[in-house]
């Protein structure tokens, strides 16, 4: 019986490519704590750090047969964690900007008839644009933007991959941007008041 704790990382990767679960467990045991610690230091959230580390290890297992690691396994995993953290910050920044713009828009709108009509028209147009999205795309968009679910949660709920969720959101946002482009002037005017 092989003692996986005594194997080098290259040997473990070779066994991992042969679908040896014990090799994966050993890689996990060697690197989980440090990766979690790195993620937690940057994110300051236990749940997010755990989720990101689990995603990286899940991805390692799924792509085990085609992975080409040019550094050490630890270096590869650390880089993967860094990219996931950057993605998380990017998503959070976009969400925060969206929420701030939404708050400004709603706090600046007074009760004048003109502004109320414009706001109702914009809301109607957004709802209309969303209703014209393909079913799956609309479901993903609404789960993300109305129910504030993560891509992972949406993927699990709809039984699709996270990449498919990202593609649906990208397509939905492109279509909404295109459909709402004529309202840009109105929004800018309201924000500059």
Secondary structure as UniProt FT lines:
FT   HELIX           4..6
FT   HELIX           9..17
FT   TURN            18..19
FT   HELIX           21..43
FT   HELIX           46..62
FT   TURN            63..66
FT   HELIX           73..108
FT   HELIX           113..131
FT   HELIX           135..145
FT   HELIX           151..158
FT   HELIX           162..180
FT   HELIX           181..183
FT   HELIX           184..191
//
